[in-house]
Amino acid sequence: MSITSSIHPKKQRKSLFNMPKHLRKKVISAPLSEELRNKYNVRSLPVKAGDTVKVVRGDNAGKEGKVTRVNRGNGWVFIEGLTREKANGTPTFIPIHASKVVITKLDLKDKERKAMIERASGRPVEAEEEKKEGEKQ
């Protein structure tokens, strides 16, 4: 089901910009890499701080880093290592739109996110960290 229910572009844009933040989270989604897509059987997920993403479009295409912050209002993602210098010399993050990145590593510390993947894929999710801890013991 689509978040916007109109077929008119003007109304679609209006509903997108007036959308509440808790629904806008779903719009700020990015596709998963082929490896993660096969592993979790999910095509895309909302981008979250802590995920590792790779930029696939624009001037910074090919660069990879950890997401430090997500701006739901604009749909921007701020990635560690992607900075530019302002006129006064202070570094600032370059905003990248969430649709222009691919998630390469998921942050599965959140129980809600695990539940979301389990609902979508129909299989239980085991974090790689949990597997490693189990092997050590």
ZADO-1210 file (C-alpha; in nm, 4 decimals, padded with zeros to 6 digits):
<atoms>
<atom x="00.0000" y="00.0000" z="00.0000" code="MET" pos="1"/>
<atom x="00.1236" y="00.3446" z="-00.0899" code="SER" pos="2"/>
<atom x="00.1649" y="00.6144" z="00.1719" code="ILE" pos="3"/>
<atom x="00.0072" y="00.8706" z="-00.0596" code="THR" pos="4"/>
<atom x="-00.3372" y="00.7794" z="-00.1835" code="SER" pos="5"/>
<atom x="-00.3790" y="01.0293" z="-00.4668" code="SER" pos="6"/>
<atom x="-00.2858" y="00.9894" z="-00.8321" code="ILE" pos="7"/>
<atom x="-00.2314" y="01.3649" z="-00.8753" code="HIS" pos="8"/>
<atom x="00.1353" y="01.4697" z="-00.8503" code="PRO" pos="9"/>
<atom x="00.0510" y="01.7990" z="-00.6774" code="LYS" pos="10"/>
<atom x="-00.1371" y="01.6189" z="-00.4013" code="LYS" pos="11"/>
<atom x="00.1332" y="01.3510" z="-00.3718" code="GLN" pos="12"/>
<atom x="00.3994" y="01.6168" z="-00.3154" code="ARG" pos="13"/>
<atom x="00.1756" y="01.8001" z="-00.0690" code="LYS" pos="14"/>
<atom x="00.1123" y="01.4830" z="00.1337" code="SER" pos="15"/>
<atom x="00.4843" y="01.4013" z="00.1303" code="LEU" pos="16"/>
<atom x="00.5843" y="01.7423" z="00.2669" code="PHE" pos="17"/>
<atom x="00.3017" y="01.7548" z="00.5235" code="ASN" pos="18"/>
<atom x="00.3520" y="01.3960" z="00.6378" code="MET" pos="19"/>
<atom x="00.4079" y="01.3417" z="01.0106" code="PRO" pos="20"/>
<atom x="00.7566" y="01.2331" z="01.1152" code="LYS" pos="21"/>
<atom x="00.6566" y="00.8843" z="01.2287" code="HIS" pos="22"/>
<atom x="00.5213" y="00.8064" z="00.8795" code="LEU" pos="23"/>
<atom x="00.8061" y="00.9864" z="00.7042" code="ARG" pos="24"/>
<atom x="01.0436" y="00.7270" z="00.8509" code="LYS" pos="25"/>
<atom x="00.9101" y="00.4774" z="00.5999" code="LYS" pos="26"/>
<atom x="00.9762" y="00.7124" z="00.3073" code="VAL" pos="27"/>
<atom x="01.3433" y="00.7455" z="00.4073" code="ILE" pos="28"/>
<atom x="01.4221" y="00.3908" z="00.3009" code="SER" pos="29"/>
<atom x="01.7144" y="00.2557" z="00.1044" code="ALA" pos="30"/>
<atom x="01.7674" y="-00.0727" z="-00.0779" code="PRO" pos="31"/>
<atom x="01.9813" y="-00.3412" z="00.0819" code="LEU" pos="32"/>
<atom x="02.2960" y="-00.4718" z="-00.0874" code="SER" pos="33"/>
<atom x="02.2682" y="-00.8015" z="-00.2779" code="GLU" pos="34"/>
<atom x="02.4392" y="-00.9878" z="00.0064" code="GLU" pos="35"/>
<atom x="02.1979" y="-00.8545" z="00.2728" code="LEU" pos="36"/>
<atom x="01.9002" y="-00.8976" z="00.0415" code="ARG" pos="37"/>
<atom x="01.9767" y="-01.2680" z="00.0047" code="ASN" pos="38"/>
<atom x="02.0546" y="-01.3100" z="00.3749" code="LYS" pos="39"/>
<atom x="01.7421" y="-01.1432" z="00.5183" code="TYR" pos="40"/>
<atom x="01.5042" y="-01.1859" z="00.2215" code="ASN" pos="41"/>
<atom x="01.4108" y="-00.8156" z="00.2417" code="VAL" pos="42"/>
<atom x="01.4506" y="-00.5648" z="-00.0405" code="ARG" pos="43"/>
<atom x="01.4713" y="-00.2332" z="00.1484" code="SER" pos="44"/>
<atom x="01.4574" y="-00.0888" z="00.4997" code="LEU" pos="45"/>
<atom x="01.4424" y="00.2575" z="00.6554" code="PRO" pos="46"/>
<atom x="01.7912" y="00.4039" z="00.6998" code="VAL" pos="47"/>
<atom x="01.8978" y="00.4398" z="01.0619" code="LYS" pos="48"/>
<atom x="02.1959" y="00.5907" z="01.2438" code="ALA" pos="49"/>
<atom x="02.4542" y="00.3163" z="01.2884" code="GLY" pos="50"/>
<atom x="02.3981" y="00.1503" z="00.9499" code="ASP" pos="51"/>
<atom x="02.6861" y="00.1337" z="00.7041" code="THR" pos="52"/>
<atom x="02.5883" y="00.2648" z="00.3616" code="VAL" pos="53"/>
<atom x="02.7467" y="00.3100" z="00.0202" code="LYS" pos="54"/>
<atom x="02.6653" y="00.6133" z="-00.1950" code="VAL" pos="55"/>
<atom x="02.5592" y="00.5064" z="-00.5451" code="VAL" pos="56"/>
<atom x="02.4702" y="00.8394" z="-00.7125" code="ARG" pos="57"/>
<atom x="02.6167" y="01.1868" z="-00.7327" code="GLY" pos="58"/>
<atom x="02.9633" y="01.3324" z="-00.6774" code="ASP" pos="59"/>
<atom x="03.0357" y="01.1022" z="-00.3824" code="ASN" pos="60"/>
<atom x="02.9386" y="00.7794" z="-00.5594" code="ALA" pos="61"/>
<atom x="03.1353" y="00.4775" z="-00.4396" code="GLY" pos="62"/>
<atom x="03.2152" y="00.6181" z="-00.0967" code="LYS" pos="63"/>
<atom x="03.1147" y="00.4131" z="00.2046" code="GLU" pos="64"/>
<atom x="03.0694" y="00.5020" z="00.5699" code="GLY" pos="65"/>
<atom x="02.8605" y="00.4779" z="00.8824" code="LYS" pos="66"/>
<atom x="02.5416" y="00.6853" z="00.9122" code="VAL" pos="67"/>
<atom x="02.5805" y="00.9399" z="01.1912" code="THR" pos="68"/>
<atom x="02.2439" y="01.1144" z="01.1625" code="ARG" pos="69"/>
<atom x="01.9199" y="01.0974" z="00.9629" code="VAL" pos="70"/>
<atom x="01.7114" y="01.4083" z="00.8941" code="ASN" pos="71"/>
<atom x="01.3540" y="01.2889" z="00.8456" code="ARG" pos="72"/>
<atom x="01.2288" y="01.6333" z="00.7465" code="GLY" pos="73"/>
<atom x="01.4434" y="01.6537" z="00.4322" code="ASN" pos="74"/>
<atom x="01.5142" y="01.2838" z="00.3813" code="GLY" pos="75"/>
<atom x="01.8866" y="01.3392" z="00.4240" code="TRP" pos="76"/>
<atom x="02.1462" y="01.0991" z="00.5560" code="VAL" pos="77"/>
<atom x="02.4759" y="01.2213" z="00.7021" code="PHE" pos="78"/>
<atom x="02.7663" y="00.9787" z="00.6584" code="ILE" pos="79"/>
<atom x="03.0909" y="00.9575" z="00.8562" code="GLU" pos="80"/>
<atom x="03.3820" y="01.0688" z="00.6408" code="GLY" pos="81"/>
<atom x="03.1757" y="01.2698" z="00.3909" code="LEU" pos="82"/>
<atom x="03.2492" y="01.6281" z="00.4929" code="THR" pos="83"/>
<atom x="03.3310" y="01.9584" z="00.3286" code="ARG" pos="84"/>
<atom x="03.4858" y="02.2735" z="00.4667" code="GLU" pos="85"/>
<atom x="03.2682" y="02.5772" z="00.5189" code="LYS" pos="86"/>
<atom x="03.3914" y="02.9260" z="00.4305" code="ALA" pos="87"/>
<atom x="03.5186" y="02.9772" z="00.7858" code="ASN" pos="88"/>
<atom x="03.7137" y="02.6482" z="00.7757" code="GLY" pos="89"/>
<atom x="03.4910" y="02.4313" z="00.9948" code="THR" pos="90"/>
<atom x="03.4042" y="02.0886" z="00.8544" code="PRO" pos="91"/>
<atom x="03.0379" y="01.9998" z="00.7997" code="THR" pos="92"/>
<atom x="02.8666" y="01.6804" z="00.6845" code="PHE" pos="93"/>
<atom x="02.7466" y="01.6570" z="00.3248" code="ILE" pos="94"/>
<atom x="02.3749" y="01.5708" z="00.3105" code="PRO" pos="95"/>
<atom x="02.2965" y="01.2699" z="00.0887" code="ILE" pos="96"/>
<atom x="01.9390" y="01.1768" z="00.0043" code="HIS" pos="97"/>
<atom x="01.8386" y="00.8359" z="00.1418" code="ALA" pos="98"/>
<atom x="01.7325" y="00.7095" z="-00.2010" code="SER" pos="99"/>
<atom x="02.0892" y="00.7574" z="-00.3298" code="LYS" pos="100"/>
<atom x="02.2498" y="00.5066" z="-00.0926" code="VAL" pos="101"/>
<atom x="02.2586" y="00.1279" z="-00.0533" code="VAL" pos="102"/>
<atom x="02.2707" y="-00.0271" z="00.2933" code="ILE" pos="103"/>
<atom x="02.5733" y="-00.2584" z="00.3169" code="THR" pos="104"/>
<atom x="02.5664" y="-00.3394" z="00.6898" code="LYS" pos="105"/>
<atom x="02.2668" y="-00.3257" z="00.9241" code="LEU" pos="106"/>
<atom x="02.2659" y="-00.2082" z="01.2845" code="ASP" pos="107"/>
<atom x="02.0581" y="-00.4806" z="01.4537" code="LEU" pos="108"/>
<atom x="02.0806" y="-00.3544" z="01.8135" code="LYS" pos="109"/>
<atom x="01.7185" y="-00.2354" z="01.7951" code="ASP" pos="110"/>
<atom x="01.4546" y="-00.4993" z="01.8802" code="LYS" pos="111"/>
<atom x="01.1915" y="-00.3225" z="01.6688" code="GLU" pos="112"/>
<atom x="01.4135" y="-00.3430" z="01.3626" code="ARG" pos="113"/>
<atom x="01.4712" y="-00.7148" z="01.4119" code="LYS" pos="114"/>
<atom x="01.0953" y="-00.7609" z="01.4451" code="ALA" pos="115"/>
<atom x="01.0413" y="-00.5606" z="01.1250" code="MET" pos="116"/>
<atom x="01.2796" y="-00.7867" z="00.9312" code="ILE" pos="117"/>
<atom x="01.1217" y="-01.1001" z="01.0783" code="GLU" pos="118"/>
<atom x="00.7724" y="-00.9812" z="00.9783" code="ARG" pos="119"/>
<atom x="00.8848" y="-00.9012" z="00.6245" code="ALA" pos="120"/>
<atom x="01.0927" y="-01.2132" z="00.5636" code="SER" pos="121"/>
<atom x="00.9046" y="-01.4673" z="00.7732" code="GLY" pos="122"/>
<atom x="01.2278" y="-01.6002" z="00.9299" code="ARG" pos="123"/>
<atom x="01.3979" y="-01.5294" z="01.2628" code="PRO" pos="124"/>
<atom x="01.6938" y="-01.2894" z="01.2579" code="VAL" pos="125"/>
<atom x="02.0171" y="-01.3721" z="01.4361" code="GLU" pos="126"/>
<atom x="02.2725" y="-01.0956" z="01.4609" code="ALA" pos="127"/>
<atom x="02.6275" y="-01.1870" z="01.3606" code="GLU" pos="128"/>
<atom x="02.7537" y="-01.0514" z="01.6936" code="GLU" pos="129"/>
<atom x="02.5238" y="-01.2867" z="01.8858" code="GLU" pos="130"/>
<atom x="02.6554" y="-01.5836" z="01.6846" code="LYS" pos="131"/>
<atom x="03.0178" y="-01.4881" z="01.7599" code="LYS" pos="132"/>
<atom x="02.9447" y="-01.4524" z="02.1324" code="GLU" pos="133"/>
<atom x="02.7784" y="-01.7949" z="02.1340" code="GLY" pos="134"/>
<atom x="03.0804" y="-01.9571" z="01.9678" code="GLU" pos="135"/>
<atom x="03.3232" y="-01.8072" z="02.2240" code="LYS" pos="136"/>
<atom x="03.1364" y="-01.9473" z="02.5239" code="GLN" pos="137"/>
</atoms>
